[in-house]
Amino acid sequence: MTGEDLALLLDESARDDEASLGAALHRAEGQVPPRVAWLVTHLSVVKREYWTALHAVLDTPLPAPELNLSALCEWEGRTVRTLSAAQLEQTLSHAGRTLTVAALLRLNARHTVWHAGQIAALSNGPRWA
């Protein structure tokens, strides 16, 4: 996958109209359940951990601390688009695993949609099933 492909994957996992973090958060209108708030915080923290690991090997910028989760997801897409094929193949360690940069970015997208599903299930929005 190219940087553009990975950026698209991250963008879609964060902001697509269906089956994304943004769609799940849209369902969580009004008083957000505490578990949803925890998941949003967790996603923000873990995404920043991923980017700290990426920064260590790529010298990419770190996301600004004031970015909320939505802005952080947008920042990720813009930043990933700048990565070269050689950068995507570099290896790093994260959580006791050795991964390529591309593999960590795919993990990031999977982690996002995993928790988006949990947020959707816990939200007060309309249910179709």
C-alpha positions as CSV (number, residue, x, y, z in Angstrom):
1,M,0.0,0.0,0.0
2,T,1.2,3.5,-0.7
3,G,1.0,6.5,1.6
4,E,-2.0,7.7,-0.3
5,D,-3.7,4.2,0.1
6,L,-3.0,4.2,3.9
7,A,-4.2,7.8,4.2
8,L,-7.4,6.8,2.5
9,L,-7.8,3.9,4.8
10,L,-7.3,6.1,7.9
11,D,-9.6,8.8,6.5
12,E,-12.4,6.3,5.8
13,S,-12.1,4.6,9.2
14,A,-12.4,8.0,10.8
15,R,-14.8,9.9,8.6
16,D,-16.9,7.8,6.2
17,D,-20.7,8.3,6.4
18,E,-21.2,4.7,7.4
19,A,-19.1,2.3,9.5
20,S,-16.6,4.8,10.8
21,L,-15.6,6.6,13.9
22,G,-17.4,9.8,12.8
23,A,-20.6,7.9,12.0
24,A,-20.5,6.3,15.5
25,L,-19.8,9.6,17.2
26,H,-22.7,11.2,15.3
27,R,-25.0,8.6,16.9
28,A,-23.7,9.5,20.3
29,E,-25.7,12.8,20.5
30,G,-26.8,14.4,23.7
31,Q,-25.5,13.1,27.0
32,V,-22.6,10.8,26.1
33,P,-22.4,7.6,28.1
34,P,-19.3,7.4,30.3
35,R,-18.0,4.4,28.4
36,V,-18.2,6.3,25.1
37,A,-16.3,9.2,26.6
38,W,-13.6,6.7,27.9
39,L,-13.3,5.1,24.4
40,V,-12.9,8.5,22.8
41,T,-10.1,9.3,25.3
42,H,-8.6,5.9,24.8
43,L,-8.5,6.3,21.0
44,S,-6.8,9.7,21.3
45,V,-4.2,8.4,23.7
46,V,-3.4,5.3,21.6
47,K,-3.2,7.3,18.3
48,R,-0.7,9.6,20.0
49,E,1.3,6.6,21.2
50,Y,1.4,5.3,17.6
51,W,2.6,8.7,16.4
52,T,5.3,8.8,19.1
53,A,6.6,5.5,17.8
54,L,6.4,6.7,14.2
55,H,8.2,9.9,15.1
56,A,11.1,7.9,16.7
57,V,11.9,6.2,13.4
58,L,10.7,8.7,10.8
59,D,11.2,12.1,12.5
60,T,7.6,13.0,11.5
61,P,6.0,15.8,13.4
62,L,4.0,14.9,16.5
63,P,0.3,15.9,16.6
64,A,-0.4,19.1,18.5
65,P,-1.6,18.4,22.0
66,E,-4.7,20.5,21.7
67,L,-6.1,18.5,18.8
68,N,-9.4,16.7,19.6
69,L,-10.0,13.2,18.2
70,S,-11.6,14.4,15.0
71,A,-8.9,16.9,14.3
72,L,-6.2,14.3,15.2
73,C,-7.8,11.9,12.6
74,E,-7.6,14.6,10.0
75,W,-4.0,15.4,10.9
76,E,-3.2,11.7,10.5
77,G,-4.5,11.5,6.9
78,R,-2.5,14.6,5.9
79,T,0.7,13.4,7.5
80,V,0.5,9.8,6.1
81,R,0.1,11.2,2.6
82,T,3.6,12.7,2.9
83,L,5.3,9.3,3.6
84,S,7.4,7.7,1.0
85,A,7.5,4.0,0.1
86,A,10.9,3.6,1.9
87,Q,9.5,5.2,5.0
88,L,6.5,2.8,5.0
89,E,8.8,-0.2,5.0
90,Q,10.9,1.0,7.9
91,T,10.5,-1.1,11.1
92,L,9.7,-0.1,14.6
93,S,8.7,-1.6,17.9
94,H,5.3,-1.0,19.4
95,A,3.8,-2.8,22.4
96,G,6.4,-5.6,22.2
97,R,5.9,-6.2,18.5
98,T,8.2,-5.4,15.5
99,L,6.1,-3.8,12.7
100,T,6.7,-1.9,9.6
101,V,5.4,1.7,9.5
102,A,2.7,0.5,7.1
103,A,1.7,-2.3,9.4
104,L,1.4,0.1,12.4
105,L,-0.8,2.4,10.3
106,R,-3.1,-0.5,9.3
107,L,-3.3,-1.4,13.0
108,N,-4.2,2.2,13.7
109,A,-7.1,2.0,11.2
110,R,-8.3,-1.4,12.6
111,H,-8.1,-0.1,16.2
112,T,-10.2,2.9,15.2
113,V,-13.0,0.9,13.6
114,W,-12.9,-1.7,16.4
115,H,-13.7,1.0,18.9
116,A,-16.1,2.8,16.5
117,G,-18.3,-0.3,16.6
118,Q,-18.2,-0.2,20.4
119,I,-19.1,3.5,20.4
120,A,-22.0,2.8,18.0
121,A,-23.3,0.0,20.2
122,L,-23.1,2.1,23.4
123,S,-24.6,5.3,21.9
124,N,-28.1,6.6,22.3
125,G,-28.7,7.1,18.6
126,P,-31.2,5.2,16.5
127,R,-30.8,1.4,16.1
128,W,-31.7,-0.5,13.0
129,A,-31.5,-4.1,14.3
